[in-house]
Amino acid sequence: QVQVVESGGGLVQAGESLRLSCAASGATFSSRAVGWFRQAPGKEREFVAVINWIGSAMDFADSVKDRFTISRDNVKNTVWLEMSSLKPEDTAVYYCAVGTLLFSSVMPVRPEGYNNWGQGTQVTVSS
C-alpha cells in the first residue's frame, strides 16, 4: 500500500512561484505514474499534471502548460510540482495521486486512473 503526503502549499501573490512536494511510502511508488489534480471550491477535481514512472515523460493541462513543471526522484520517493507565474484561478486544493498500473507508459489524466491519494495541500493566489 502506498501512502502519499503533499506539502508546500501556501498563500502567494499573483506572478509568484510555489513548489509542491509529494512524498510517498511503499515499495511500488517508483514503478507507477504520479499525477497532480486540483479542486477549487464548488468545482470538480481537475487534472493538472502527470509524470510517468521513470520520469521521462510528462503531460500537463492546457491551463498550466508552460507555467508548471513536474519531476520525480525515485530514490527519494518524491514528486515535485513547480508552479510559476501563478494566477488567482490556480487557487485550489492540490492533490497528489499514484497510478494504478505498474511499469506502464500510460499517464492517466482522469482520477479513475489513480488509487492512492494524499490529503491535499491548499494553494491560494491573491490578485
C-alpha positions as MATLAB code, in Angstrom:
seq = 'QVQVVESGGGLVQAGESLRLSCAASGATFSSRAVGWFRQAPGKEREFVAVINWIGSAMDFADSVKDRFTISRDNVKNTVWLEMSSLKPEDTAVYYCAVGTLLFSSVMPVRPEGYNNWGQGTQVTVSS';
ca = [
       0.000    0.000    0.000;
       1.322    3.423   -0.970;
       0.734    6.369    1.325;
       1.051    9.869   -0.044;
       1.618   13.199    1.716;
       1.574   16.564   -0.042;
       3.289   19.685    1.256;
       4.396   23.109    0.115;
       1.105   24.887   -0.320;
       0.529   28.396    0.912;
      -0.612   31.915    0.166;
       1.212   33.791   -2.602;
       0.584   36.772   -4.803;
      -0.157   36.554   -8.496;
       3.004   36.069  -10.517;
       4.885   34.306   -7.749;
       6.004   30.677   -7.577;
       5.488   27.672   -5.330;
       6.872   24.170   -5.249;
       4.643   21.374   -4.056;
       6.081   18.087   -2.844;
       4.529   14.654   -2.870;
       6.310   12.234   -0.573;
       5.303    8.610   -0.649;
       5.952    5.415    1.210;
       5.555    1.985   -0.320;
       7.682   -0.242   -2.490;
       5.748    0.308   -5.717;
       5.752    4.123   -5.821;
       8.799    4.240   -8.054;
       7.147    1.955  -10.616;
       3.910    3.937  -11.057;
       2.883    7.180  -12.691;
       2.143   10.088  -10.369;
      -0.351   12.804  -11.070;
      -1.390   16.113   -9.600;
      -5.002   17.215   -9.507;
      -6.667   20.265   -8.018;
     -10.087   21.144   -6.761;
     -11.413   24.646   -6.273;
     -14.476   25.360   -4.126;
     -17.652   24.382   -5.936;
     -15.777   22.777   -8.811;
     -14.889   19.251   -9.801;
     -11.426   17.852   -9.296;
      -9.367   18.542  -12.398;
      -6.177   17.172  -13.857;
      -3.059   19.322  -13.577;
      -0.009   17.224  -14.472;
       1.327   13.693  -14.626;
       4.750   12.099  -14.840;
       5.460    8.538  -15.900;
       7.056    6.032  -13.580;
      10.592    6.571  -14.798;
      10.335   10.366  -15.092;
      10.933   10.524  -18.831;
       7.524   11.768  -19.944;
       5.069   14.342  -18.618;
       1.718   15.780  -19.560;
       0.017   18.951  -18.442;
      -3.391   20.544  -18.538;
      -3.572   23.324  -21.100;
      -4.285   25.818  -18.327;
      -0.896   25.228  -16.694;
       1.273   24.311  -19.648;
       4.402   26.487  -19.868;
       3.924   27.589  -16.230;
       4.132   24.318  -14.274;
       6.732   21.576  -14.360;
       6.713   18.128  -12.768;
       9.659   15.987  -11.753;
      10.432   12.980   -9.579;
      13.231   11.308   -7.697;
      12.528    7.618   -7.278;
      15.347    7.202   -4.777;
      13.717    9.789   -2.531;
      10.194    8.573   -3.395;
       9.200   12.158   -4.090;
       7.468   14.043   -6.878;
       7.523   17.810   -7.191;
       5.189   20.226   -8.915;
       6.912   23.518   -9.666;
       4.372   26.266  -10.229;
       5.377   29.631  -11.621;
       3.535   32.734  -12.824;
       0.685   31.774  -10.540;
      -2.739   33.220  -11.194;
      -5.739   33.642   -8.881;
      -7.510   30.936  -10.881;
      -4.837   28.475   -9.732;
      -6.286   28.717   -6.220;
      -7.361   25.234   -5.147;
      -6.532   22.265   -3.001;
      -3.842   20.316   -4.814;
      -3.777   16.535   -4.595;
      -1.064   14.062   -5.458;
      -2.101   10.619   -6.641;
      -0.335    7.393   -7.599;
      -1.386    5.497  -10.694;
      -2.834    2.031  -10.631;
      -0.546    0.417  -13.224;
       2.999   -0.835  -12.674;
       5.753   -0.088  -15.202;
       3.217    1.299  -17.652;
       3.599    4.010  -20.270;
       0.032    5.089  -19.547;
      -0.222    8.529  -17.922;
      -3.786    8.912  -16.690;
      -5.494   12.286  -16.849;
      -8.656   11.156  -15.077;
      -8.993   10.426  -11.343;
     -10.114    6.870  -12.147;
      -6.552    6.089  -13.194;
      -5.258    6.515   -9.637;
      -5.822    4.557   -6.463;
      -3.670    6.236   -3.823;
      -4.398    9.846   -2.932;
      -2.982   12.313   -0.471;
      -4.997   14.628    1.738;
      -4.193   17.695   -0.336;
      -2.418   20.986    0.221;
      -4.057   24.385   -0.138;
      -2.708   26.865   -2.663;
      -4.126   30.373   -2.561;
      -3.104   33.012   -5.088;
      -4.123   36.567   -4.340;
      -4.517   39.203   -7.037;
];
